[in-house]
Amino acid sequence: MNDIRRTILWVIFGFSMVLLWDQWQVHNGNKATFFPTPTQPANVASPAAPQASQAAGVPAPVLPPGTPTALPVLETRAPTKELVEVQTDVAKLSFDTEGASLVRVELLNHADEHKPGSNIVLLDDSKERIYTAQTGLISSIANLALPTHKTLMNVRPGPRQLKDGSNELTITFESPVIGGVKLIKSYTIKRGAYDMVVKHDIVNTGTQDVTPQLYFQLVRDGNKLAGESSFYSTFTGPAVYTQAQKYQKVEFADIKKKKVEIEKQSTTGYVAMVQHYFASAWVLPDGMSRNISMDAVDIGANMADCCYRATLIAPLEAIKPGQTHSVSAKFFAGPQEENKLEALYPGLELVKDYGWLTILAKPLFWLLDQLFNILNNWGWSIVALVVLLKAAFYWLNAHAYKSMAKMKAINPKIMDMRERLKDNPQQMQTEMMKIYREEKVNPMGGCVPIALQIPVFIALYWVLLSTVEIRNAPWVGWIHDLSAPDPYFILPLVMTLTTMLQTALNPAPPDPMQAKLMWIMPLAFSVMFFFFPAGLVLYWITNNVLSIAQQWLINVRMGVPPQFNLPKF
């Protein structure tokens, strides 16, 4: 029975390693080794206009040329347009007078570890990257042009830097009259905030009613982020949230294949672009009808990949001649600080993606955050959190270690029996079950309690991997950034030693081959941790040390002296 249990565990481990290798290959842009997917088309043609499901009484949108049917080729620049730079206490923003689009966001409080002396640039419009936020109007009448994100606009005079004593700054753009409509777009940014209020004033200067639609979109290339790890994967791509369907992520590959399965129409929620630690999002007022779409757009030969667009289209009521209709939305571009995101819009905190273990991860982050408020150090907060979790699971672990101690105590008897009956496997199994009954040992007793804790510790893994507050946060001495690998590999070496010590304290499998494999697993696992963030390695070391201490204590109490079962290679 013991052999069967270990064999099953090794099959699971082996299959997990196969899946890990396969996903590593895909993550690095290679073809899957074991589970290949159909080859994606090399070129993506310019898609049709954003698909807007028709609301009652609202015709399908008709887009004027260049809006937003296809993005411009990057070299095509209107000679009179310019960039308007605005700076707050937390960000440096660049607006393009072509459409008053937000084309660059530099986060002043978040250093870029891949470019020493530079800050993280989230949104950008350059030869290397495209990531912009755009808005404009769509006409409901065929061949009628309205102001779009391609319309040159004038910027009104005003301050360009948030001054001391000022709590907010507003920058306003005004379009020429096109199709009898003038669009006035105002961005209001507050001190200390990564979100801004974007107000659209749609002025009907003509002689007839107009019924435009207002679109909000995020456009981003599909290129990998600089410095992405090959040993763990985080999601990069668009997402949508509605009250009905909640949070839905969409892979770039699915958009390319036109396999986007999201809620197409809603009166709540947002669209977002998500990457590790950071995100951007358009948030419309609840109750306002919006059509949701995601598609791929061709941007010419400059970029290695096409761009992807997440769009909200809001049908507006008829605007009479001489009247103005105002729509205010929120735009966010910044770090995934969970508490601030939730305060900005309930559900926006989900861009900090914990996957299917969100229900466990959110309370774990809350507890970690409370510990930080007390200890004022993220490293020690991680240690304290693991200590609390080990204390909470003490009795489950105690049950597992008692079972392992009993197995260790009867291991010599099992080994003698296997040697005597090595030519009679059937009788060997019968005798083994008899020994288990006589000694009142359950071979699975050490696995079940530990298995129950696995989801909690996986959830904690995702909390530590996703928490932007740990980014650039020091711990002690040489650890200046808990989100980066240990520069001197000291923590990974300590983790390797504690993992090997824990393996040595476990009962040696009767089968020599299994005994060798039991040592290969922690060694292979430890190699990966040399490239993991220091905060994750610190969490694993703390867990290992506490597990060794508890296992040692229980063995001594049960009269089973701790001994090291070293491998025989």
KEBASE-201103 format. One record per atom (N, C-alpha, C): residue in one letter; x, y, z. Coordinates in pm, whole numbers, plus 50000, padded with zeros to 5 digits. Example, Ala and Ser with C-alpha at 12.3 -4.5 7.8 and 13.67 -1.06 7.14 Angstrom:
# residues 2
A513194943150780;A512304955050780;A513204967050780;S512854977550708;S513674989450714;S512905000350787;
//
This chain:
# residues 569
M500844987950000;M500005000050000;M500875012650000;N501965011750079;N502875023150085;N503495025849948;D503865015049877;D504455016349744;D503455022449646;I502195017849656;I501155023049565;I500975037949588;R500925041849717;R500725055949749;R501855064449693;R503085059949713;R504225067649665;R504255068049512;T503885056749449;T503855056449302;T502865066449247;I501665066949311;I500645076349266;I501145090649279;L501785093649393;L502315107049414;L503375110549311;W504215100849276;W505255103649178;W504675105249038;V503615097849008;V502945099748878;V502385113848869;I501725118448978;I501185131948982;I502295142248966;F503415140049037;F504525149449028;F505115149748888;G505285137948829;G505835137348695;G504955144348592;F503655141948603;F502735148448509;F502735163548530;S502865168048656;S502945182448685;S504185188548622;M505315181348627;M506535186448566;M506395187348414;V505675177548355;V505425178048210;V504625190348175;L503545192948252;L502725204748227;L503525217548247;L504355217848351;L505175229748378;L506125232548263;W506795222048214;W507715223748101;W506955228447978;D505785222547955;D504995226247837;D504595240847841;Q504135245447959;Q503745259547971;Q504945268847966;W506085264248013;W507325272248004;W507675274447857;Q507565264047776;Q507835265347634;Q506905275547569;V505605274547600;V504625283747542;V504905297947588;H505235299347720;H505485312547777;H506655319547710;N507645311647662;N508825317447598;N508675318347446;G507445316747398;G507195318747256;G507495306647169;N507785295147231;N508055282947154;N506785274647141;K506845264947051;K505705256047039;K505645246647159;A504435243147197;A504275233747308;A504905220347272;T505615214447370;T506325201947344;T505385189947345;F504485189447443;F503635177747462;F502185179947419;F501705192347430;F500315195147398;F500245206747299;P500665204347173;P500695215247077;P499315220447044;T499255233647015;T498005239846975;T498095243346827;P496965245446761;P497005248946619;P497815261546596;T498525261746485;T499355273246451;T498505285446427;Q498905296646486;Q498155308946469;Q498535315346336;P497615322646275;P497945329446150;P499035339746171;A499895341246073;A501025350346086;A500585364746084;N499615368046000;N499175381845988;N497705382846023;V497365393646087;V495975396046123;V495495408246047;A494465406345970;A493955417545892;A493245427245983;S493135439645937;S492425449646015;S490995445346034;P490505444846159;P489165440046184;P488145450746151;A486915446346156;A485835455946138;A485725464546261;A484815473846258;A484615482846372;A484245474946493;P484455480546615;P484055473646737;P482615469246729;Q482385456746764;Q481025451446757;Q480215456746874;A479215464546845;A478355470046948;A476975464146931;S476565455947026;S475235450147020;S474215461247020;Q473185459946938;Q472215470746924;Q471295471147044;A471295482547112;A470345484647218;A469025488947154;A467965488547233;A466645491847180;A466655506047125;G466305507246997;G466185520346936;G467495526646897;V468625519646917;V469925525446882;V470505517946764;P470745524346651;P471275517246535;P472725513246556;A473175503746475;A474575499546484;A475485511246451;P476655512446516;P477525523946493;P478105523946354;V478255535746299;V478945537546171;V480185545846198;L481345540146171;L482585546946205;L483115555046087;P483525567446112;P484155575146007;P485515569545974;P486065572845857;P487375567445818;P488435570045925;G489175559445960;G490255560546058;G489805560446201;T488505558046229;T487995558446366;T487125546646394;P487225539646505;P488475533546541;P488655520846461;T488215521046332;T488275509146248;T489675503546239;A490665511946220;A492035507346211;A492955517646274;L493935512846346;L494905522046404;L495865526946297;P496415538946312;P497315544246211;P498655537046213;V499315536746099;V500695532146095;V501525541946177;L502485536646254;L503165545146352;L503905556846288;E504405555346164;E505165566246105;E504275578046064;T502975575446048;T502085585946000;T501785595646113;R502325607446109;R502155617546212;R501655630546150;A500585635946204;A500105648846155;A501155659446190;P501525668146096;P502645677446118;P502365687746227;T501095690546259;T500815701046355;T500465695846493;K500415683046509;K500035678146641;K501225678646737;E500945678146867;E502005679146967;E501635671147091;L502635668847172;L502425662247300;L502355672747410;V501385670947498;V501225680047612;V501555672047738;E502605676447809;E503055669147928;E502475675348055;V501985666648142;V501395670748269;V502035662348379;Q502375668548491;Q503005661148600;Q502265663248730;T502005652148801;T501445652648935;T502505647649032;D502125645449156;D503105640649254;D503425625849236;V502615618449157;V502855604049144;V503055599648999;A502785608248902;A502865603948763;A503215615448671;K503845612048560;K504095621448452;K503295616548331;L502395624848281;L501445620848178;L501725628448050;S501525621747936;S501655628147805;S500365626347728;F499765637447686;F498545637247606;F498885641447462;D498285634747367;D498475638047226;D497315646947183;T497615658347121;T496535667047075;T495735660546961;E496275649946903;E495485642146808;E494515633346888;G493285637946901;G492265630546974;G492305632347124;A493235640547175;A493405642247320;A493545628747389;S494295619747326;S494525606347381;S495655606647483;L495545598147583;L496615596547682;L497585586147627;V498805590247594;V499735581547522;V500965577547604;R501115583447722;R502265579547804;R501965582047951;V502255572248035;V502115573748180;V503375568248245;E504135577048307;E505335573048381;E505015573748530;L505225562748601;L504905561848744;L506125565848825;L506065577548889;L507245583448952;L507685576149079;N506795568649141;N507125561649266;N507475546949245;H507615542849119;H507905528749090;H509075527848994;A510235524449048;A511455523548968;A511395511348876;D512025512648760;D512135501648665;D513455494448689;E513365482248745;E514595475148781;E515395470848659;H514755470748541;H515475466848420;H516165478648352;K515845490848397;K516495502948345;K516895511648463;P518085509248520;P518515516848639;P518395531848618;G517835538648718;G517675552948711;G516405557448642;S515585547748595;S514345551048526;S513145546148606;N512005551848573;N510745547648635;N509965538748539;I508995531448594;I508115523248513;I507295532148421;V507305529148292;V506435535848196;V505325526048161;L504115529148205;L502995519848185;L502415521648045;L501785533048018;L501305536047884;L502445542147804;D502475539147674;D503565544347592;D503145543547445;D503635552747366;D503405552747222;D504735555947156;S505475545547123;S506815547147067;S507045536346962;K508245536046907;K508545525846807;K508625512046868;E508905511446999;E509035498547065;E507715493447122;R506835502747161;R505615498647231;R504435507147189;I503265501047195;I502015508447181;I501095504347295;Y500685514247372;Y499755511847483;Y499145525447515;T497935527847466;T497315541047479;T495865539847521;A495335551047571;A493915552047608;A493265562447518;Q492195558447449;Q491585567047349;Q490075567947371;T489495579147330;T488045580747330;T487645588847208;G486375588247173;G485865596047061;G484395593147038;L483865598846932;L482445597546900;L482235589346773;I481185581646772;I480755573846656;I479385578946614;S479225581546486;S477935586346436;S476985574646414;S475695577246438;S474675567146409;S474125568846268;I474645578546194;I474205581246057;I475355578045962;A475075570245860;A476115566145766;A476775578345702;N478125577145690;N478945587245621;N478965600845690;L478535601445816;L478615614045891;L479795613145988;A480795621445968;A481975621346053;A481735629646178;L482305624946290;L482255631946418;L483665632146477;P483935640246578;P485275640346639;P485645626646697;T486825621946664;T487295608846708;T488675610246772;H489305598746799;H490665599146856;H491705602546749;K491265605046625;K492175609546519;K492005624346488;T491095631046558;T490805645246531;T491805654146605;L492435663346533;L493335672846598;L492525682246686;M492975683946811;M492225692146907;M493145702946965;N492535713647008;N493275724547073;N493265722447224;V494375725347289;V494445724347434;V494265738347493;R493425739347592;R493175752247655;R494315755847749;P494605768847764;P495665773047856;P495345768647999;G496375765748076;G496195761848215;G497465755648269;P497515753048399;P498715747148461;P498995733248407;R500265729748399;R500685716548351;R501375708448461;Q501455714248580;Q502085707048691;Q501295709648818;L501095699148896;L500375700449022;L501285707449122;K500915719549159;K501765727649245;K501495724849392;D502455728349476;D502285726949621;D501065735049665;G500235728949745;G499025735449793;G497815732649707;S498025727249585;S496915723649497;S496615708749513;N495345705249515;N494955691349531;N494505684849401;E494285692949296;E493905687049169;E494325696049054;L494345690048936;L494765697048815;L493855692548702;T493415701848618;T492535698648505;T493165703548376;I493145694948276;I493615698748143;I492475695948045;T492185705647958;T491005704947871;T491405706247725;F490795697747641;F491015697947497;F489675700747428;E489735707847315;E488525711447243;E488715708547094;S487765701247038;S487865697646897;S487215708446810;P487545708946682;P486775717346590;P485395711146570;V484485718646511;V483155713546483;V483235704146363;I482835691846385;I482805681746278;I481425675246279;G480755675746167;G479415669946159;G478425677146248;G478665689846274;G477775697446359;G477965694846508;V479065688346543;V479315684746684;V480715689146725;K480815694846844;K482105698246905;K482275689347029;L483475683747043;L483785675247159;L484795682347247;I484435684347374;I485325690347473;I485665679447576;K486955676647589;K487395665747675;K488285671347787;S487905668647912;S488635673848029;S489115662448117;Y490405662848152;Y490995653048245;Y491255660148377;T490705654848486;T490945660348620;T491675650048704;I492885653548748;I493735644348824;I493935650048964;K493785641549066;K493935645849205;K495295641749261;R495695648849364;R496975646049429;R496985631849485;G498085624649462;G498255611349517;G497435600549449;A496735603949340;A495825594349276;A496355589849141;Y496085577249109;Y496415571848977;Y495175571348888;D494035575348942;D492815576048861;D492495590648832;M491735592848728;M491325606348689;M489905606048637;V489225617248650;V487885618648595;V488035624348454;V487455617648356;V487515622148217;V486095626148176;K485915639148157;K484585644448124;K484515647647975;H483455642947910;H483195645747770;H481965654747759;D482155666547707;D481035675447677;D480795674947526;I479635669747486;I479295668547344;I478325679847311;V478775689447231;V478005701547201;V477425700447060;N476115701147049;N475465701046919;N475375715446867;T476235718746771;T476245732246714;T475445733146585;G474835721746544;G474105721546418;G472655725446434;T471895721746332;T470465725246329;T469555713146343;Q470145701146359;Q469355688946373;Q469815681146496;D468905672746546;D469265663946656;D470405654646613;V471305651646707;V472355641546682;V472275630946791;T472525618646751;T472495607446847;T473815599946837;P474865605446891;P476185598946877;P476345587546978;Q477425580246960;Q477855570247057;Q479275573647099;L479535572347227;L480835576047283;L481625563347311;Y482815562347255;Y483615550147277;Y484825553247365;F485185543247444;F486355543547532;F487145530947500;Q488435532347471;Q489185520247438;Q490625520847488;L491125509047513;L492525506947549;L493155498847436;V494275503847385;V494955497247273;V496365493647318;R496735481047299;R498045476447347;R498615466047251;D499935466547230;D500575456047151;D500625443247232;G500885432147164;G500915419147232;G502295414347267;N503275423247266;N504645419247295;N504835416147444;K505795407547472;K506085403947610;K506715415647683;L506505415947814;L507105426347896;L508585423147919;A509385433447931;A510815431547957;A511005425048093;G511885414948097;G512225408748225;G511235398448274;E510295393848189;E509355383648233;E510105370948271;S509695364948382;S510365352848429;S509955340748346;S510905331648325;S510615319148255;S510165308248352;F510225311048483;F509925300648581;F508565302348647;Y507945313548627;Y506555315148672;Y505875324848576;S504585322748557;S503865330448456;S502815339148523;T502695351648474;T501635360548519;T500855365048396;F499605368848417;F498745372148305;F499025386148252;T499095387348119;T499165400248051;T498095400247943;G497195410047949;G496155410647847;G494935418247896;P493885418747814;P492675426047850;P491775418047943;A490935425348015;A489965419148104;A488715427848107;V487605421848144;V486345429148154;V485635424648281;Y484935434048343;Y484165430848463;Y482745436348447;T481755427848475;T480355432148483;T479725425648605;Q478645431348652;Q477975425548769;Q477455411548739;A477035409148615;A476445396148581;A477505385148569;Q478585387748495;Q479585377448467;Q480845378748552;K480935389448630;K482105392048716;K483365393848630;Y484495389248681;Y485795392248619;Y486135381748514;Q486435386348392;Q486785377248283;Q488065381948216;K489065373148212;K490315375948142;K490225370448000;V490925376847908;V490945372247770;V492395371947721;E492815360347674;E494175359047623;E494305365947487;F495475371547460;F495725377647329;F495485367447217;A495915355047240;A495755344747137;A494295342347104;D493415342847205;D491995340847180;D491405352347099;I491905364547123;I491425375947044;I491865374246898;K493085369746878;K493575367446743;K492715357246670;K492325346846741;K491525336246680;K490035339546677;K489695351646728;K488295355946735;K487445346146818;K488045341946930;K487345333047022;K487115339947155;V486635352247148;V486395360247269;V484995357147321;E484935351847441;E483655348547503;E483475357047628;I482895368847610;I482645377947721;I481215383147709;E480755389547815;E479445395947809;E479555408047716;K478695408547616;K478795418847513;K478055431747548;Q477155431347643;Q476355443147675;Q476075443447824;S476195455347884;S475995456348028;S475695470948064;T475325472848189;T475155486448243;T476075488648363;T477025479348381;T477975480548493;T479355476248448;G480365479548529;G481685473848511;G482695482448438;Y483715475748387;Y484865482548326;Y485555473348226;V486435479148145;V487405471348067;V488785475448114;A489725466148108;A491065468748162;A492125461848077;M493355466848090;M494545460048040;M495395456948162;V495745444148175;V496395439348298;V497775434048266;Q498725436848353;Q500045430648349;Q500515428848493;H501675422548510;H502175419848644;H502365432948721;Y501685434248832;Y501765445548926;Y500995458048883;F500695459848753;F500105472348707;F498895469748618;A498065480048600;A496875478648516;A496375492348474;S495555492548371;S494805504448332;S493355500148310;A492425509748325;A491015506048314;A490155518248283;W489135516148200;W488075525948180;W486865521348262;V486395530248350;V485255526948437;V484135536848406;L483015531748356;L481855540248326;L480885540148443;P480055550448455;P479085550648566;P478115538948557;D477775533048671;D476775522448674;D475435527748625;G474715519448552;G473425523448497;G473535528648355;M474735531748311;M474935536648175;M475135524648082;S474315523747979;S474415512547885;S475735513247810;R476375501647794;R477605501047717;R477715487547648;N478265487747524;N478565475647449;N480055472947460;I480405460247477;I481785456347508;I482325447847394;S483545450947351;S484175442947246;S485675442547266;M486285432047212;M487735430747209;M488125425447072;D489115431747010;D489525427246878;D490995430546854;A491505425646742;A492895427946703;A492905437846588;V493915446546586;V494025456546481;V495435456446423;D495525458446292;D496815458546224;D497425472446234;I498695473146270;I499355486146286;I500515487946190;G500585479746088;G501665481245992;G502845472446026;A503965474945962;A505125466045972;A506095469946081;N505785480446158;N506745485046259;N506885475446376;M505765469646416;M505775461346535;M505825446546497;A506375438446590;A506485424146564;A505125417246575;D504205423546638;D502905417446660;D501825427846634;C500585423346623;C499485432846606;C499115438846742;C498195448146739;C497705454246862;C496345448346898;Y496005449747023;Y494735444547074;Y493975455947139;R492655455547123;R491835466747165;R490675461747249;A490495467947365;A489335465447451;A488495478147451;T487235477047411;T486425488847384;T485085488447455;L484685500047507;L483315502247555;L482675512647464;I481475509747415;I480735519447332;I479425522447403;A479245535147437;A478055539447513;A477105547047421;P475945541547387;P474945548947309;P474395560447393;L474285572247333;L473805584147404;L472415587947354;E471695595047438;E470385599947399;E470535611347298;A469465614547227;A469505625147126;A469835638547191;I470715645947122;I471115659347169;I470515669647073;K469715678347126;K469035688347043;K470005699647004;P469695706846896;P470565717946854;P470785728046966;G472035732046985;G472365741647087;G472545735947226;Q472285722947242;Q472405716747374;Q473735709247388;T474085706747514;T475315699447547;T474975687347633;H475545676047597;H475375663847679;H476735660347739;S476775658447871;S478035655847941;S478075641447993;V479205635147978;V479435621448028;V480775621348100;S480765617048225;S482005615948303;S482325601248328;A483555597548300;A484025583948326;A485305584848408;K485755573648459;K487025573148532;K488025565148451;F489265569948453;F490345562448392;F491425560148498;F491885547848506;F492925544048603;F494125538548528;A495315542748569;A496555537048517;A497595537548628;G497885526048688;G498815526048800;G499015512348860;P499565511848981;P499845499049047;P498585492449100;Q498625479249112;Q497485471549160;Q497475471249313;E497215482849372;E497105483749518;E495665480149555;E495505468449610;E494185462349624;E493175471149696;N493565476849808;N492625484749888;N492165497249812;K493085503749742;K492735515849668;K491875512649547;L492145501449482;L491345497549366;L489905494349407;E489755487449519;E488405483949566;E487635496449604;A488325506449661;A487655518949697;A487255526849573;L488035525549466;L487745532649342;L486505527049273;Y486405513749267;Y485225507249208;Y485195492849256;P484115488449323;P484035474649370;P484175464749254;G485165456249263;G485455446849155;G486715450449078;L487165463149088;L488375467149018;L489615460549080;E489525457049208;E490665450549273;E490965436849214;L490015431349135;L490215418049076;L491245418148964;V491675430048917;V492765430248819;V494055424948883;K494105425349015;K495185418449086;K494775403749092;D495265396149000;D494685383048969;D495265371949057;Y494385366049140;Y494765354549221;Y494285341449159;G493625342149043;G493125330048979;G491945324049055;W491835310949052;W490685304049111;W490745303549263;L491865308049321;L491975307849467;L491735321549529;T491035330249456;T490775343749507;T490075343549642;I489155334149661;I488375333549784;I489285331249906;L490425324649887;L491385322749995;L492445333849997;A492815338549878;A493915348149868;A493545361749927;K492315366249906;K491935379549954;K492045380750107;P491515371250185;P491715372350331;P493185371050373;L493965363250297;L495385362150329;L496095375450307;F495765382350197;F496365395550175;F495925405250284;W494645404550323;W494165413450430;W494985411350557;L495235398650592;L496015395650712;L497455400350696;L498035398250578;L499405402950552;L499475418150564;D498475425050513;D498445439650519;D498335444450664;Q497525437550745;Q497405441150887;Q498725439050961;L499425428250928;L500725425750991;L501735436450951;F501675440950825;F502575451650782;F502305464550858;N501025467350885;N500695479450961;N501305479151100;I501525467051152;I502125465551286;I503655465351278;L504195457451184;L505645455251178;L506375465151089;N505655471150995;N506225481150904;N507395475650823;N507355462750793;N508375456350709;N507715444350642;W507715444350508;W507015433750436;W507685420250456;G509015420050470;G509705407350491;G509295400750621;W509345408450730;W508945402750859;W507445399850862;S506665407250785;S505225404450777;S504985390850712;I505785387450610;I505675374350546;I506005363350646;V507095365350721;V507485355450822;V506365353750925;A505815364850973;A504765364251075;A503515357451021;L503185359850894;L501995353550836;L502155338450827;V503325333850786;V503565319450779;V503505313150918;V504045320251018;V503985315151156;V502525313551201;L501705323451171;L500285322751207;L499575311251135;L499895309251009;L499275298250934;L499715284750989;K500985283551021;K501465270851078;K500825268151214;A500605278851289;A499935277151419;A498485272751398;A497825278551297;A496435274951270;A496305260351227;F497315255451154;F497275241651105;F498115232251191;Y498405236251313;Y499315228351398;Y498795214151417;W497515212651451;W496995199351484;W496885190551359;L496585196551245;L496585188751122;L497995183651091;N498975192451103;N500355188451079;N500815178051182;A500395180051306;A500775170551411;A500265156551378;H499035155651329;H498475142751291;H499295136451179;A499695144751081;A500485139650969;A501855134751016;Y502505142651101;Y503835138951146;Y503815126851239;K502735125251316;K502595113151399;K502495100751312;S501715102051204;S501585090851112;S502915087651047;M503665097951013;M504975095850952;M505955089751052;A505845093951177;A506725088251280;A506435073351299;K505155069551298;K504795055351309;K505345047451190;M505225053551071;M505765046850953;M507265044950965;K507915055151022;K509355054251038;K509735043351139;A508895041951242;A509175031951346;A509065017651292;I508105015451203;I507915001751152;I508684999551022;N509415009450978;N510125008250850;N511124996550849;P511914994250959;P512834982650957;P512084969450937;K510924968051002;K510134955750987;K509664954150843;I509254965050781;I508804964750641;I509954960750549;M511144966450575;M512304963450491;M512694948750502;D512664942950624;D512984928850642;D511994920050567;M510704923650578;M509664915850511;M509824916550360;R510144928050306;R510334929550161;R511514921150113;E512554920550195;E513724912550156;E513394897650154;R512594893250254;R512224879050262;R511304874950148;L510384883950112;L509344880350015;L509524887449881;K510764890949847;K510984898549723;K510614890749598;D510534877349609;D510154869249494;D508674865949492;N507944870749591;N506504867949599;N505744881049625;P505534889249522;P504914902449541;P503534901949603;Q502754891649568;Q501384890949621;Q501394888749772;Q502204879549818;Q502294877049961;Q502914889050033;M503834896249962;M504454908050020;M503394918550053;Q502474920649960;Q501414930349984;Q500504926050099;T500214913050105;T499364907950214;T500034909950348;E501314906850357;E502054908450483;E502164923350522;M502324931950421;M502444946150450;M501154951450511;M500014947450454;M498734951850508;M498524946350649;K499004934250673;K498904928350806;K499704936350909;I500914940450871;I501744948550961;I501054961850991;Y500464968050887;Y499784980750906;Y498624979251005;R497874968050994;R496744965851086;R497234963451228;E498264955351242;E498774952151376;E499354964451445;E500054972851369;E500684984651427;E499764996851428;K498524995151371;K497535006051364;K498125018351293;V498645015651176;V499245026251094;V498415027950966;N498095040350936;N497385043450812;N498385049550714;P498705042550603;P499705047850509;P499335061450452;M498045064550444;M497615077350390;M497475088050498;G497725084350622;G497515093650733;G498415105950727;G499575104550664;G500475116050656;G500195125050537;C499375120050443;C499145127850320;C497915136750329;V496825131250383;V495555138550382;V495645151950456;P496175152350579;P496245165450649;P497065175750573;I498165171350509;I499005180650434;I498285185050307;A497565175750242;A496835179150119;A495775189750145;L495155189350263;L494125199250295;L494685213450303;Q495975214550333;Q496585227750347;Q497135233350216;I497265224850115;I497905229049991;I497215241249928;P495865241549917;P495235253449856;P495565266449929;V495685265850061;V495985278050137;V497385283050103;F498345274050095;F499705278450069;F499915282149921;I499135276149832;I499175280649692;I498595294649681;A497495297249754;A496895310549755;A497885320849810;L498615317149915;L499625326249970;L500745328849869;Y501095318549793;Y502085320149686;Y501635330949589;W500355330549546;W499855340449451;W499745354249513;V499455354849641;V499425367849710;V500795374349704;L501815366749737;L503175372249738;L503665375549597;L503235367649499;L503655370049362;L502975382249302;S501765385449349;S500955395949287;S500975409249360;T501465409749482;T501355421749563;T502395432049525;V501925442949465;V502845453349417;V503515460749532;E502885460649650;E503495467449766;E504835461149804;I505035448349767;I506295441549798;I507385445549697;R506955451149584;R507915455249482;R508805466549535;N510125464549524;N511135474049573;N511125475649725;A510445466449795;A510405467049942;A511595459349999;P512395465350088;P513545458450147;P513125449350262;W514005440050297;W513785431750416;W514935434450513;V516025427250502;V517195429750587;V518455428950500;G519495435750542;G520815434350480;G520805435750330;W521145424750265;W521355424950120;W520055424150040;I518925421450105;I517655420350033;I517015434350027;H517165440849912;H516635454349894;H515305454349817;D514945443049760;D513705442149683;D513155428049695;L512065426449768;L511475413249791;L510825407549666;S510595415949563;S509975410949440;S511025406349339;A512305408249369;A513395404349279;A514155392449339;P514815384449256;P515615373249309;P516735378249399;D517105369749494;D518235372849583;D519495374749498;P520135386449504;P521295388949416;P522485379849446;Y522575374849569;Y523705366149605;Y523285351649624;F522025348249596;F521505334449603;F521615328249742;I521685336549844;I521785331249981;I520475324650023;L519365331550003;L518075325850041;L517765312949965;P517975312249833;P517735299449765;P518595288049817;L519855291049854;L520725280549910;L520195275750045;V519745285250128;V519165281450258;V517905273150236;M517085277150138;M515865269650111;M516195255450065;T517225254049981;T517635240749934;T518065232050051;L518845237750142;L519325230050258;L518165225850348;T517225234950373;T516095231450460;T515195221050393;T515055221850261;T514235211950190;T514885198150197;M516215197750180;M516935184950189;M516885179250330;L516985188050431;L516895183550569;L515525177550598;Q514485184250547;Q513135179250568;Q512955165650499;T513525164050381;T513445151350310;T514175140450386;A515325143950445;A516115134050519;A515395129250644;L514545137750702;L513825133850823;L512625124850795;N512165124550669;N511025116150635;N511435101550626;P510485092450645;P510815078150632;P511295075050491;A512355067050480;A512875063350349;A511945053350283;P511585055250157;P510745045450087;P511465032050078;P510725021150091;P511375007950083;P512025005449947;D511435010649841;D511975008549707;D513175017949685;P514355012649651;P515555021049632;P515365031749525;M514655028449416;M514445038149310;M513585049849361;Q512535046749437;Q511705057249494;Q512505065849592;A513395059349666;A514225066749762;A515105076949689;K515635073249572;K516455082649495;K515595093949439;L514405090449389;L513525100549333;L513085110649438;M512935106049563;M512535115049671;M513565126049694;W514805123749650;W515835133949663;W515955142449538;I515595136849424;I515665144549300;I514635155749301;M513415152949354;M512345162749353;M512725175749424;P513185175349551;P513515188049617;P514685195349550;L515625187849494;L516745194249427;L516285201649301;A515425195049222;A514905201449100;A514035213549137;F513255211849242;F512375222749288;F513215234549335;S514305231849402;S515155242549455;S515835250449346;V516185244049235;V516825251149124;V515925262349074;M514625259649064;M513685269749017;M513665281749112;F513815279249241;F513725290049338;F514905299649333;F515965296049263;F517075305349245;F516655317349161;F515545315849087;F515095326448998;F513765332349045;F513305328149162;F512035333149216;F512285345849298;P511255354249314;P511385366049401;P511795362149542;A512595370749604;A513105367949739;A511975366249839;G510875373549823;G509745372349915;G509145358449914;L509035352349795;L508515338649784;L509465328649848;V510765330549826;V511745321449885;V511735322650037;L511595334850087;L511525337050232;L510325329850293;Y509205330650224;Y508005323550271;Y508255308550277;W508915303050176;W509135288550172;W510145284150278;I511185292450300;I512155289150404;I511475288750541;T510665298950569;T509965299450699;T509085287350717;N508375283550612;N507505271850620;N508325259050644;N509455257850575;N510315246050593;N510845245050736;V511355256250788;V511965256250922;V510925252351028;L509735258151018;L508685254951114;L508245240451102;S508175235150980;S507795221150959;S508835211751018;I510115214850997;I511195206551052;I511135206551205;A510935218351264;A510865219251411;A509705211051466;Q508545212051403;Q507385204551452;Q507585189551433;Q508135185551318;Q508375171351291;Q509375165551390;W510425173051419;W511455168551514;W510845166851653;L510045176751695;L509435176351828;L508515164351843;I507705161651741;I506745150451749;I507465137051749;N508525135851669;N509295123451668;N509885120451805;V510435130851870;V511035129052003;V509955124952103;R508805131452097;R507715128252191;R507205114052174;M507255108852052;M506745095452024;M507815084752042;G508995088952086;G510045079352109;G510695074051983;V510565081551874;V511205077751748;V512345087551724;P513555084251764;P514665093851752;P514825098551608;P514935111751587;P515145116851451;P516435111451392;Q516375106551272;Q517575102051203;Q517495106351057;F518655108150998;F518715113250863;F518855101650765;N517875100350677;N517895089950576;N518515095650448;L519835094150439;L520545099850325;L520435090750203;P520465096650084;P520295088449963;P521535080149934;K521315068849865;K522415060249824;K522405059549671;F523205068349612;F523245068849465;F524375060049413;
//
